[in-house]
Amino acid sequence: MEIDCNWWHKPYLPVYNEEKRNAPYICRLAPNETGFEAEWFDLGSEEQHMLYWQHISWTDWKGMPVSSNLVKVGGLKKNEDYRFFIESKEGRKSHVRLVRTGMVPGVVVNYIHPRETQYIYSGAHTCSPSLLKLPNGVLLASHDVYQKDGGQNLTILYRSYDGGAHWHFVTELFPCCWGSLFWHDGKVYCFGVSTEYGDLLLGCSHDEGETWTGPIVLGYGACCGSQNGFQKAPFPVITYGERLWTMVEFGSWSTGEFCYLIFSAAIDSNLMCPKSWIATEPLKMNYREWGCNEISDKLSLGYDPLPIEGNLVVTPEGSMKAILRFTNNYAVLLGMDFQEPERALWFENLISFPMAHSKFEIRKNEEGRYIALGNSLPRRNILSMYSSDDLRHWEWEKNILDFSGEDYDGVYTGVQYPSFFMERNEVSILIRAALNRADNFHDANYLLFCRTKRGRSEDERP
């Protein structure tokens, strides 16, 4: 048996699934209100195949011939569960996939049913969205596959040639989670981690994500939730002062310990050479010594909040700061010296920030105003936009998606972890969403793409 030792796979399958490598493979799902779209391929045959589907309660299967690698099934009942598979003429069958119909906002990039088992080695939920627009206008989107106590080690990449109206499978990256896609010097890169609290990785693609070199290891972690290792959210990698910068944490939720580091490399260096990268000395988390304990005590959270998932930003004064998710209405502000890229960060202050209880993302627009997307309190079922001139005083602009009405339960509904870019007043957004009977608000089942305009609608009020 030949072992696949690449970072990219079409598809990735554990070695015990070797017999499935020449079976049909369903690589992307996009359900709608009364049907679903499925993308698939078969490395073992280019002949016509059959698609079979049934309602979850049926005993009989319906079938239809398929020859295109994109197949659509319609006329199904709303808000119901179905299963389906694809079979070759020789009788080779794909994994039986699950799908639930239902209305969702925006464009479905991918969907994973909560009871899905195709990615069981990694998980069963969409997680960690990253969105990138290439210079030629092509959009790339990625997410990893998560499950509590799962592997969380598979990332799936998609491409759109029409501005996000339609999406197609590109490849799978393994091992990789929390990946951040970025473009530099004519190439696509992905900054990620091998698994939760695992090794810090960097890979490179010369052909818009089709194939990848690497990854190289920039730091070794524990690869175990009970021990400390690398963690990072899929934030933008920023360029400033002739260097590339990205923030990571080292620690774990179970130990309650985190420290914060900035990795950077000169823009004219070989990014795929580990020696090109340096890191700041770690800043160990001790928010009680920072004076944040008063906030925690006032909120009576019943747990110690942990500052994580830091946004690197360039201030109006030309310095660099990190703004970290912390707790209700308060973010942690860390200072850094971009002229001394090995100097440790330092605590500066707590700042009022209306979306600091969940992951948020901050970018600077063409006019120099900071735009932030994240979740308005109290949960993750309202995706909002705020803006600021100084990173300290934030103004509400609009709610982009709002599932806070009486028809939705915030325990099971989430529109969260935005990754976005801006073009003038238009904002393109990728999110992970928990809708239509997800297990809970955190364990999402959709990867969604949507667009919105900046500014309030006439009927919107703060």
C-alpha positions as CSV (number, residue, x, y, z in Angstrom):
1,M,0.0,0.0,0.0
2,E,1.4,3.4,-1.0
3,I,1.2,5.9,1.9
4,D,0.1,9.5,1.1
5,C,2.5,11.8,2.9
6,N,1.3,15.1,1.4
7,W,-0.3,17.8,3.5
8,W,-3.1,18.1,0.9
9,H,-5.4,15.2,0.0
10,K,-8.2,14.5,-2.4
11,P,-9.5,13.0,-0.2
12,Y,-7.8,12.4,3.1
13,L,-8.6,8.9,4.4
14,P,-7.0,7.1,7.4
15,V,-5.0,4.1,6.3
16,Y,-7.6,1.7,7.6
17,N,-9.9,3.2,4.9
18,E,-7.6,2.4,2.0
19,E,-10.3,0.3,0.3
20,K,-12.4,3.5,0.0
21,R,-9.8,5.4,-2.0
22,N,-11.2,4.2,-5.3
23,A,-14.9,4.6,-4.2
24,P,-17.0,7.7,-5.0
25,Y,-16.4,10.5,-2.5
26,I,-18.9,13.2,-1.5
27,C,-16.7,16.3,-0.9
28,R,-19.2,19.1,-0.4
29,L,-22.9,19.5,0.7
30,A,-25.2,22.5,0.4
31,P,-28.8,21.9,1.5
32,N,-31.6,24.3,0.8
33,E,-35.3,24.6,1.9
34,T,-36.6,21.7,-0.2
35,G,-33.5,19.8,-1.4
36,F,-29.7,19.7,-1.5
37,E,-26.7,20.1,-3.7
38,A,-23.8,17.6,-3.5
39,E,-20.4,17.7,-5.1
40,W,-18.5,14.4,-5.6
41,F,-15.8,12.7,-7.5
42,D,-14.6,9.1,-8.2
43,L,-10.9,8.6,-8.7
44,G,-11.6,5.0,-9.8
45,S,-14.1,5.7,-12.6
46,E,-15.4,8.4,-15.0
47,E,-18.5,6.4,-16.0
48,Q,-22.0,7.4,-15.1
49,H,-23.0,6.7,-11.5
50,M,-26.3,6.4,-9.6
51,L,-27.4,8.6,-6.7
52,Y,-29.7,7.0,-4.1
53,W,-31.6,8.9,-1.4
54,Q,-34.3,8.3,1.2
55,H,-36.0,10.1,4.0
56,I,-34.5,9.1,7.3
57,S,-37.7,7.2,8.1
58,W,-38.1,5.3,4.8
59,T,-37.1,1.7,4.1
60,D,-37.0,2.2,0.2
61,W,-34.5,4.2,-1.7
62,K,-35.1,6.5,-4.7
63,G,-32.4,6.7,-7.4
64,M,-31.3,8.8,-10.3
65,P,-28.4,8.6,-12.8
66,V,-25.6,11.2,-12.3
67,S,-22.7,12.0,-14.6
68,S,-21.8,15.5,-13.5
69,N,-19.7,15.9,-10.4
70,L,-22.4,18.4,-9.1
71,V,-25.8,16.9,-8.5
72,K,-29.0,18.5,-7.2
73,V,-32.0,16.9,-5.6
74,G,-35.2,18.8,-5.1
75,G,-38.8,18.4,-4.2
76,L,-38.0,17.2,-0.6
77,K,-40.0,18.0,2.5
78,K,-38.9,21.1,4.4
79,N,-37.0,20.7,7.7
80,E,-36.5,17.0,7.4
81,D,-33.5,14.6,7.5
82,Y,-32.4,12.5,4.5
83,R,-29.6,10.2,3.7
84,F,-27.9,9.5,0.4
85,F,-25.0,7.9,-1.3
86,I,-23.4,7.6,-4.8
87,E,-22.6,4.2,-6.4
88,S,-20.5,3.3,-9.4
89,K,-21.5,0.8,-12.1
90,E,-19.1,-1.7,-10.4
91,G,-21.0,-1.4,-7.2
92,R,-18.5,0.8,-5.3
93,K,-20.4,3.0,-2.9
94,S,-19.6,6.3,-1.3
95,H,-20.0,7.0,2.4
96,V,-23.7,7.4,3.3
97,R,-24.1,11.1,4.0
98,L,-26.8,12.8,6.0
99,V,-28.5,16.1,5.2
100,R,-31.3,18.2,6.6
101,T,-33.4,20.5,4.5
102,G,-34.1,24.0,5.7
103,M,-33.9,27.7,4.9
104,V,-30.7,29.5,5.8
105,P,-29.4,33.0,5.0
106,G,-26.6,33.7,2.5
107,V,-24.9,31.0,0.4
108,V,-24.1,27.6,1.8
109,V,-20.4,26.8,1.2
110,N,-20.6,23.5,3.0
111,Y,-22.7,21.6,5.5
112,I,-22.0,18.7,7.9
113,H,-25.0,17.0,9.6
114,P,-24.6,16.7,13.4
115,R,-24.8,12.9,13.1
116,E,-22.3,12.7,10.2
117,T,-19.5,10.0,10.4
118,Q,-17.5,10.6,7.3
119,Y,-15.0,12.8,9.2
120,I,-15.2,11.0,12.5
121,Y,-11.4,11.0,13.0
122,S,-11.6,14.8,13.1
123,G,-15.2,15.6,14.1
124,A,-18.7,16.4,12.8
125,H,-19.1,20.2,13.0
126,T,-17.9,23.1,10.8
127,C,-15.4,25.3,12.6
128,S,-12.7,28.0,12.2
129,P,-13.8,29.9,9.0
130,S,-11.1,31.7,7.0
131,L,-11.9,33.8,3.9
132,L,-9.4,35.2,1.3
133,K,-9.7,37.1,-1.9
134,L,-6.9,36.6,-4.4
135,P,-5.6,39.4,-6.6
136,N,-7.4,37.9,-9.6
137,G,-10.8,38.0,-7.8
138,V,-11.0,34.3,-6.9
139,L,-12.3,33.6,-3.4
140,L,-10.9,30.9,-1.2
141,A,-12.7,29.7,1.9
142,S,-11.7,27.1,4.5
143,H,-13.0,25.5,7.7
144,D,-11.8,22.7,9.9
145,V,-14.0,19.9,11.3
146,Y,-14.5,19.9,15.0
147,Q,-15.9,17.7,17.7
148,K,-15.4,17.9,21.5
149,D,-12.8,15.3,22.4
150,G,-12.3,14.6,18.6
151,G,-9.2,15.0,16.5
152,Q,-10.0,18.4,15.0
153,N,-7.2,17.8,12.5
154,L,-8.9,18.2,9.1
155,T,-9.3,21.4,7.1
156,I,-11.4,21.6,3.9
157,L,-10.8,24.3,1.2
158,Y,-13.3,25.7,-1.3
159,R,-13.1,28.1,-4.2
160,S,-15.5,30.6,-5.9
161,Y,-15.0,32.1,-9.3
162,D,-18.1,34.3,-9.2
163,G,-17.8,36.4,-6.1
164,G,-19.2,33.8,-3.7
165,A,-22.4,33.0,-5.5
166,H,-21.2,29.4,-6.1
167,W,-18.6,27.3,-4.4
168,H,-16.6,24.2,-5.2
169,F,-14.4,21.8,-3.4
170,V,-10.6,22.3,-3.8
171,T,-8.8,20.0,-1.5
172,E,-8.4,18.8,2.1
173,L,-5.5,19.6,4.4
174,F,-4.4,17.1,7.1
175,P,-3.3,17.6,9.8
176,C,-4.6,21.2,10.1
177,C,-7.0,23.2,12.2
178,W,-7.6,26.9,13.0
179,G,-6.1,27.7,9.6
180,S,-5.6,31.3,8.5
181,L,-5.4,31.8,4.7
182,F,-3.2,34.7,3.4
183,W,-1.7,35.8,0.2
184,H,2.0,36.9,-0.1
185,D,4.4,37.3,-2.9
186,G,2.2,35.5,-5.5
187,K,1.4,32.5,-3.3
188,V,-1.3,31.3,-0.9
189,Y,-0.3,30.3,2.6
190,C,-2.1,28.7,5.5
191,F,-1.0,29.3,9.1
192,G,-2.5,26.6,11.3
193,V,-2.1,24.0,14.0
194,S,-1.8,20.3,13.6
195,T,-4.6,19.7,16.1
196,E,-6.0,21.4,19.2
197,Y,-2.9,22.4,21.3
198,G,-0.7,20.8,18.7
199,D,2.2,21.9,16.5
200,L,2.2,25.3,14.8
201,L,2.3,24.8,11.1
202,L,2.8,26.8,7.9
203,G,2.0,25.5,4.4
204,C,2.2,27.1,0.9
205,S,0.4,26.7,-2.4
206,H,1.7,28.0,-5.8
207,D,-1.6,27.2,-7.6
208,E,-4.4,28.9,-5.7
209,G,-4.8,26.1,-3.2
210,E,-4.9,23.1,-5.5
211,T,-1.6,21.6,-4.2
212,W,0.5,22.4,-1.2
213,T,4.1,22.3,0.0
214,G,4.9,21.7,3.6
215,P,3.9,22.1,6.2
216,I,6.9,23.3,8.1
217,V,6.8,23.2,11.9
218,L,7.4,26.5,13.6
219,G,6.8,25.2,17.1
220,Y,5.9,21.9,18.8
221,G,2.9,21.5,21.1
222,A,1.5,18.8,23.3
223,C,-1.3,17.6,20.9
224,C,-3.3,16.8,24.0
225,G,-6.0,18.8,25.7
226,S,-4.8,18.0,29.1
227,Q,-1.4,19.6,28.4
228,N,-0.4,23.0,27.0
229,G,0.2,23.5,23.3
230,F,-0.4,25.9,20.5
231,Q,-3.8,27.5,19.8
232,K,-4.8,30.2,17.4
233,A,-7.9,31.6,15.8
234,P,-8.1,32.1,12.0
235,F,-7.2,35.8,12.1
236,P,-5.6,37.8,9.3
237,V,-1.9,37.7,9.0
238,I,-1.0,41.4,8.7
239,T,2.0,43.2,7.1
240,Y,3.6,46.2,8.8
241,G,7.1,47.5,9.2
242,E,8.5,45.3,6.4
243,R,7.4,42.2,8.3
244,L,4.5,39.7,8.4
245,W,2.8,39.3,11.8
246,T,0.4,36.8,13.4
247,M,-0.6,36.1,17.0
248,V,-0.8,32.7,18.7
249,E,-1.4,31.4,22.2
250,F,0.3,28.6,24.0
251,G,-1.7,26.8,26.7
252,S,-5.0,24.9,27.1
253,W,-8.5,25.4,28.5
254,S,-8.1,22.4,30.8
255,T,-5.0,23.7,32.5
256,G,-6.3,27.3,32.6
257,E,-2.9,28.6,31.5
258,F,-2.1,30.7,28.5
259,C,0.8,32.7,27.3
260,Y,0.8,35.0,24.2
261,L,3.3,35.2,21.4
262,I,3.7,37.1,18.1
263,F,5.4,35.2,15.2
264,S,6.9,37.4,12.5
265,A,9.1,37.2,9.4
266,A,10.6,39.7,7.0
267,I,8.5,40.2,3.9
268,D,11.4,39.4,1.6
269,S,12.4,36.2,3.4
270,N,11.6,32.6,2.5
271,L,8.5,32.0,4.6
272,M,8.9,28.3,4.2
273,C,12.2,28.3,6.0
274,P,11.6,28.0,9.7
275,K,14.6,30.1,10.5
276,S,12.9,33.1,8.7
277,W,10.5,33.3,11.6
278,I,11.1,34.6,15.1
279,A,8.7,34.9,18.1
280,T,8.3,37.3,20.9
281,E,9.2,36.2,24.4
282,P,6.0,34.7,25.8
283,L,3.8,36.9,28.0
284,K,2.2,34.7,30.6
285,M,-1.5,35.3,31.3
286,N,-2.1,36.6,34.8
287,Y,-5.2,38.8,34.4
288,R,-5.7,39.1,38.2
289,E,-2.3,40.8,38.5
290,W,-3.4,43.0,35.5
291,G,-6.3,44.3,37.5
292,C,-8.9,42.4,35.5
293,N,-10.2,40.5,38.6
294,E,-12.5,43.3,39.5
295,I,-14.3,43.0,36.3
296,S,-14.7,39.2,36.7
297,D,-15.9,39.6,40.3
298,K,-18.5,42.2,39.3
299,L,-19.8,40.0,36.5
300,S,-20.1,37.0,38.9
301,L,-19.4,34.7,36.0
302,G,-18.8,31.6,38.1
303,Y,-15.6,30.9,36.2
304,D,-12.3,32.6,35.3
305,P,-12.4,34.1,31.8
306,L,-9.3,33.5,29.7
307,P,-8.1,36.1,27.3
308,I,-7.7,34.4,23.9
309,E,-8.0,34.9,20.1
310,G,-6.1,38.2,19.7
311,N,-6.5,40.6,16.8
312,L,-3.3,42.3,15.8
313,V,-4.1,46.0,14.7
314,V,-2.0,49.0,13.7
315,T,-3.2,52.0,15.8
316,P,-3.8,55.5,14.4
317,E,-0.5,56.5,16.0
318,G,1.4,53.8,14.1
319,S,2.0,51.3,16.9
320,M,0.8,47.7,17.0
321,K,-1.5,46.3,19.6
322,A,-3.3,43.1,20.3
323,I,-7.0,43.1,21.2
324,L,-8.1,39.8,22.8
325,R,-11.5,38.3,23.5
326,F,-12.0,38.3,27.3
327,T,-15.5,38.6,28.8
328,N,-18.8,40.5,28.5
329,N,-18.1,44.0,27.1
330,Y,-14.4,43.9,28.0
331,A,-11.4,43.1,25.8
332,V,-7.8,42.9,26.8
333,L,-5.4,45.3,25.2
334,L,-1.8,44.2,24.9
335,G,1.1,46.4,23.7
336,M,4.0,45.3,21.5
337,D,7.1,46.9,19.9
338,F,7.2,46.1,16.2
339,Q,10.7,47.5,16.0
340,E,11.9,44.8,18.5
341,P,10.1,41.7,17.2
342,E,11.5,39.4,20.0
343,R,10.4,41.7,22.9
344,A,7.5,40.3,25.0
345,L,4.1,41.8,24.8
346,W,2.8,43.7,27.8
347,F,-0.6,44.3,29.4
348,E,-1.9,47.9,28.8
349,N,-5.5,48.0,29.7
350,L,-9.0,46.7,29.6
351,I,-11.1,48.4,27.0
352,S,-14.9,48.5,26.5
353,F,-15.8,46.3,23.6
354,P,-19.3,45.2,22.9
355,M,-18.5,41.8,21.4
356,A,-15.7,40.6,23.6
357,H,-17.5,37.5,24.9
358,S,-16.9,35.6,21.6
359,K,-14.4,35.6,18.7
360,F,-14.4,38.9,16.8
361,E,-12.4,40.2,13.9
362,I,-11.1,43.8,13.3
363,R,-10.0,45.3,9.9
364,K,-9.2,48.8,8.8
365,N,-11.1,50.2,5.9
366,E,-9.9,52.5,3.1
367,E,-10.8,55.6,5.1
368,G,-8.8,54.5,8.1
369,R,-11.8,53.5,10.2
370,Y,-11.8,50.2,12.1
371,I,-14.6,47.8,11.4
372,A,-15.3,44.9,13.7
373,L,-17.6,41.9,13.2
374,G,-18.7,39.6,16.0
375,N,-21.6,38.7,18.3
376,S,-23.7,41.1,20.3
377,L,-24.6,40.0,23.8
378,P,-25.9,37.8,25.3
379,R,-25.1,34.8,23.1
380,R,-23.8,34.1,19.6
381,N,-27.1,34.3,17.7
382,I,-26.7,38.0,16.6
383,L,-23.9,38.8,14.1
384,S,-23.1,42.5,14.4
385,M,-20.9,45.2,12.9
386,Y,-19.3,48.0,15.0
387,S,-16.8,50.7,14.0
388,S,-14.3,52.9,15.7
389,D,-11.8,55.7,14.9
390,D,-9.5,54.9,17.8
391,L,-10.0,51.2,18.8
392,R,-11.3,52.3,22.2
393,H,-14.7,53.8,21.5
394,W,-17.0,51.6,19.4
395,E,-20.2,52.5,17.6
396,W,-22.9,50.0,16.6
397,E,-23.5,50.1,12.8
398,K,-25.9,47.2,12.1
399,N,-26.9,43.6,12.9
400,I,-26.0,41.5,9.9
401,L,-27.8,38.4,11.0
402,D,-30.3,38.3,13.9
403,F,-31.7,35.0,15.3
404,S,-32.7,36.4,18.7
405,G,-36.4,36.3,18.1
406,E,-38.9,34.1,19.9
407,D,-38.7,31.5,17.0
408,Y,-35.1,30.8,17.8
409,D,-33.4,29.3,20.9
410,G,-30.0,30.9,21.6
411,V,-28.9,27.6,23.1
412,Y,-29.1,25.9,19.7
413,T,-28.6,28.8,17.3
414,G,-25.3,30.5,16.4
415,V,-23.9,32.8,13.7
416,Q,-20.3,33.2,14.8
417,Y,-16.5,33.3,14.2
418,P,-16.6,35.8,11.2
419,S,-13.8,36.0,8.7
420,F,-14.3,39.0,6.3
421,F,-12.8,41.4,3.9
422,M,-14.0,44.8,2.7
423,E,-14.3,46.5,-0.7
424,R,-15.4,50.1,-0.3
425,N,-18.8,49.8,1.6
426,E,-19.4,46.2,0.8
427,V,-18.4,43.5,3.3
428,S,-17.9,39.8,2.4
429,I,-18.2,37.4,5.3
430,L,-17.7,33.8,6.0
431,I,-19.1,32.3,9.2
432,R,-19.8,29.1,10.9
433,A,-23.5,28.7,11.7
434,A,-25.6,26.5,13.9
435,L,-29.1,26.3,12.4
436,N,-31.8,23.8,11.7
437,R,-31.4,21.5,14.6
438,A,-27.7,21.8,15.3
439,D,-26.6,20.1,18.5
440,N,-26.0,23.5,20.1
441,F,-25.0,27.0,19.3
442,H,-21.3,26.2,19.4
443,D,-21.3,22.9,17.4
444,A,-22.1,24.4,14.0
445,N,-23.4,22.5,10.9
446,Y,-23.1,25.2,8.2
447,L,-20.3,27.2,6.6
448,L,-22.1,30.3,5.2
449,F,-21.0,33.1,2.9
450,C,-22.9,36.4,2.9
451,R,-22.5,40.0,1.9
452,T,-23.7,43.2,3.4
453,K,-23.3,47.0,3.0
454,R,-21.9,49.2,5.7
455,G,-24.2,51.7,7.4
456,R,-27.6,51.4,9.0
457,S,-30.8,50.6,7.2
458,E,-33.6,53.1,7.6
459,D,-35.5,50.8,9.9
460,E,-32.5,50.0,12.1
461,R,-31.9,51.8,15.4
462,P,-29.2,51.2,18.0
